[in-house]
């Protein structure tokens, strides 16, 4: 399971994604002129290029920030207000990312449902989140040894 988790993390490594200013503009419906203005104001930053070229490139993280600022602008916020709202959302996203990266211990099949191992509940039990195809998520406590055994197996 650990190998599967590491492979999934490497597959979804968004740090490798970079976009030129025209691509970012097209993807977010924010003009290149606006992007340069936001950069001048310190709301976004282009990435330094190792190849020495002058053209601006932006990370996936910047793509997300631009998308959020654009969303809040479209909702009627000023640019400063949209940037503040974006900061709040990014703080929440960082917490969720930290939880996914460090808190999830693997996946398993329990009672025919996908189960996510959420880690130790106490010294003897592990908390599992059972995810039906539809409907609410249910939680189940398993003895630590059983949780470790079922989490080792690949989900179907």
C-alpha positions as CSV (number, residue, x, y, z in Angstrom):
1,X,0.0,0.0,0.0
2,X,2.8,2.4,0.8
3,X,4.2,1.9,-2.7
4,X,0.8,2.7,-4.2
5,X,0.5,5.8,-2.1
6,X,3.9,7.0,-3.1
7,X,3.2,6.3,-6.8
8,X,0.0,8.3,-6.5
9,X,1.8,11.2,-4.9
10,X,4.4,11.2,-7.6
11,X,1.8,11.0,-10.3
12,X,-0.1,14.0,-8.9
13,X,3.1,16.1,-8.3
14,X,1.8,19.5,-9.4
15,X,5.1,21.2,-8.6
16,X,6.3,20.1,-12.1
17,X,3.5,22.0,-13.9
18,X,4.4,25.4,-15.2
19,X,2.4,27.7,-17.5
20,X,3.5,30.6,-19.7
21,X,1.6,33.8,-19.2
22,X,-0.6,33.3,-22.3
23,X,-1.5,29.8,-21.2
24,X,-2.4,31.0,-17.7
25,X,-4.5,33.8,-19.2
26,X,-6.4,31.4,-21.4
27,X,-7.0,28.9,-18.6
28,X,-8.3,31.5,-16.2
29,X,-9.9,34.1,-18.5
30,X,-7.7,36.7,-16.9
31,X,-5.8,38.8,-19.4
32,X,-2.0,38.8,-19.6
33,X,-2.1,42.5,-18.8
34,X,-4.1,41.9,-15.6
35,X,-1.7,39.1,-14.6
36,X,1.2,41.5,-15.0
37,X,-0.6,44.1,-12.9
38,X,-1.4,41.5,-10.2
39,X,2.3,40.5,-10.2
40,X,3.3,44.2,-9.9
41,X,1.0,44.5,-6.9
42,X,2.5,41.4,-5.3
43,X,-0.6,39.3,-5.5
44,X,1.0,36.6,-7.6
45,X,4.6,35.9,-8.6
46,X,6.2,34.3,-11.7
47,X,8.8,31.6,-11.3
48,X,12.4,32.2,-12.0
49,X,13.5,30.3,-15.1
50,X,16.5,28.1,-15.0
51,X,17.0,28.3,-18.8
52,X,17.6,32.1,-18.7
53,X,14.7,33.1,-20.8
54,X,12.7,36.2,-19.9
55,X,9.2,34.9,-20.5
56,X,7.1,34.7,-17.4
57,X,6.1,31.2,-16.2
58,X,3.7,30.4,-13.4
59,X,3.3,27.4,-11.1
60,X,0.2,25.4,-10.6
61,X,-0.1,27.0,-7.2
62,X,-0.3,30.4,-8.9
63,X,-2.9,29.0,-11.3
64,X,-5.1,28.1,-8.4
65,X,-4.6,31.5,-6.8
66,X,-5.4,33.3,-10.0
67,X,-8.5,31.2,-10.4
68,X,-9.7,31.9,-6.9
69,X,-9.0,35.7,-7.2
70,X,-11.0,35.7,-10.5
71,X,-13.8,33.8,-8.8
72,X,-14.1,36.3,-6.0
73,X,-13.8,39.2,-8.5
74,X,-16.7,37.7,-10.4
75,X,-18.6,37.5,-7.1
76,X,-18.3,41.3,-6.7
77,X,-15.2,41.6,-4.4
78,X,-12.6,44.3,-5.1
79,X,-9.2,43.1,-6.1
80,X,-7.9,43.5,-2.6
81,X,-11.0,41.8,-1.1
82,X,-10.7,38.9,-3.6
83,X,-7.0,38.5,-2.7
84,X,-7.9,38.3,1.0
85,X,-10.6,35.7,0.3
86,X,-8.2,33.8,-1.8
87,X,-5.6,33.8,1.1
88,X,-8.3,32.4,3.5
89,X,-9.2,29.6,1.1
90,X,-5.5,28.8,0.5
91,X,-4.9,28.5,4.2
92,X,-7.8,26.0,4.5
93,X,-6.4,24.1,1.4
94,X,-2.9,23.9,3.1
95,X,-4.5,22.3,6.1
96,X,-6.4,19.8,4.0
97,X,-3.2,19.1,2.0
98,X,-1.3,18.5,5.2
99,X,-4.0,16.1,6.4
100,X,-4.0,14.2,3.1
101,X,-0.2,14.0,3.0
102,X,0.4,13.1,6.6
103,X,-2.9,11.9,8.1
104,X,-4.2,9.3,5.7
105,X,-2.7,5.9,6.3
106,X,-4.0,4.0,3.3
107,X,-7.1,2.5,1.7
108,X,-8.8,-0.9,2.1
109,X,-12.0,-2.7,1.3
110,X,-14.3,-3.3,4.3
111,X,-17.8,-4.8,3.9
112,X,-17.5,-4.2,0.1
113,X,-16.9,-0.5,0.5
114,X,-13.8,1.6,0.0
115,X,-12.4,2.4,3.4
116,X,-9.8,5.1,4.2
117,X,-7.5,4.5,7.2
118,X,-7.5,7.7,9.2
119,X,-4.9,6.5,11.7
120,X,-4.9,5.6,15.3
121,X,-8.0,6.4,17.4
122,X,-6.3,5.4,20.6
123,X,-3.6,2.9,21.6
124,X,-5.8,-0.1,20.6
125,X,-8.0,1.0,17.7
126,X,-7.8,2.6,14.3
127,X,-10.5,4.8,12.8
128,X,-11.7,3.8,9.3
129,X,-13.9,6.0,7.1
130,X,-16.3,3.8,5.0
131,X,-17.1,5.4,1.7
132,X,-20.3,4.1,0.0
133,X,-20.8,4.9,-3.7
134,X,-23.5,7.3,-2.6
135,X,-24.9,8.4,0.8
136,X,-23.1,9.5,3.9
137,X,-19.7,8.4,5.1
138,X,-19.7,6.0,8.1
139,X,-16.9,5.5,10.5
140,X,-15.8,2.2,12.0
141,X,-13.2,1.4,14.7
142,X,-11.0,-1.6,14.1
143,X,-8.4,-3.2,16.3
144,X,-5.0,-1.9,15.2
145,X,-3.7,-5.2,13.9
146,X,-6.8,-5.8,11.8
147,X,-6.7,-2.3,10.4
148,X,-3.1,-2.7,9.4
149,X,-3.8,-6.1,7.8
150,X,-6.7,-4.8,5.6
151,X,-4.9,-1.6,4.8
152,X,-1.9,-3.6,3.4
153,X,-4.1,-5.1,0.7
154,X,-4.8,-3.1,-2.5
155,X,-8.4,-1.9,-2.8
156,X,-10.4,-3.7,-5.6
